[in-house]
Amino acid sequence: MPVDLVATRVTVNPGVRSGQPILRGTRITVWDILGWLGGGMSESEILSDYPELTSDDIKAALQFAYQLKDKVT
């Protein structure tokens, strides 16, 4: 069974970034990651620009979006 990266890496704190889902230990939102990827940045470019992130953080953001799609009608 795949590891649930969302459970271990994504958190929501009402006092940080207006309660948007963020990567644990950062102020970087899931939406930031998805926007960068959608804008054409590669994973290696994101990791180079934001060394506090890991490859698993990016995977967690993608996994979060995938899980969210089932909740949106």
C-alpha positions as CSV (number, residue, x, y, z in Angstrom):
1,M,0.0,0.0,0.0
2,P,1.4,3.4,-0.9
3,V,2.4,5.8,1.8
4,D,-0.2,8.5,2.5
5,L,2.1,11.5,2.1
6,V,-0.8,13.9,2.7
7,A,-1.3,12.7,6.2
8,T,2.4,13.1,7.0
9,R,3.2,16.3,5.1
10,V,0.2,18.5,4.6
11,T,-1.3,20.4,7.4
12,V,-3.9,23.2,8.0
13,N,-3.3,25.9,10.5
14,P,-5.9,28.8,10.6
15,G,-3.1,31.2,11.6
16,V,-0.8,30.3,8.7
17,R,-1.7,31.4,5.1
18,S,-5.3,31.9,6.0
19,G,-5.8,28.2,6.8
20,Q,-4.9,27.0,3.4
21,P,-3.3,23.5,3.2
22,I,0.5,23.9,3.6
23,L,3.5,21.7,3.6
24,R,4.4,20.9,7.2
25,G,7.1,23.1,8.6
26,T,6.8,25.7,5.8
27,R,4.5,28.5,4.7
28,I,4.3,27.0,1.2
29,T,0.8,26.0,0.2
30,V,-0.3,23.0,-1.8
31,W,-1.7,25.6,-4.3
32,D,1.8,27.2,-4.6
33,I,3.2,23.8,-5.6
34,L,0.4,23.1,-8.1
35,G,0.7,26.5,-9.6
36,W,4.4,26.2,-10.1
37,L,4.0,22.8,-11.7
38,G,1.1,24.0,-13.8
39,G,3.2,27.0,-14.9
40,G,5.9,24.8,-16.3
41,M,8.4,24.5,-13.5
42,S,10.0,21.1,-13.1
43,E,10.3,19.4,-9.8
44,S,14.1,20.0,-9.8
45,E,13.5,23.7,-10.4
46,I,11.1,23.9,-7.5
47,L,13.5,22.0,-5.2
48,S,16.4,24.3,-6.3
49,D,14.4,27.5,-5.6
50,Y,12.9,26.2,-2.4
51,P,15.5,24.0,-0.6
52,E,13.2,23.5,2.4
53,L,11.0,21.3,0.2
54,T,11.6,17.7,-0.7
55,S,10.5,15.5,-3.5
56,D,8.0,13.9,-1.1
57,D,6.5,17.3,-0.4
58,I,5.8,17.8,-4.1
59,K,4.3,14.3,-4.3
60,A,2.1,15.1,-1.2
61,A,0.8,18.2,-2.9
62,L,-0.1,16.2,-6.0
63,Q,-1.7,13.5,-3.8
64,F,-3.7,16.1,-2.0
65,A,-5.1,17.4,-5.3
66,Y,-5.9,13.9,-6.4
67,Q,-7.8,13.1,-3.2
68,L,-9.6,16.5,-3.4
69,K,-10.9,15.7,-6.9
70,D,-13.3,13.1,-5.4
71,K,-14.8,15.7,-3.1
72,V,-15.5,18.3,-5.8
73,T,-18.7,17.8,-7.8
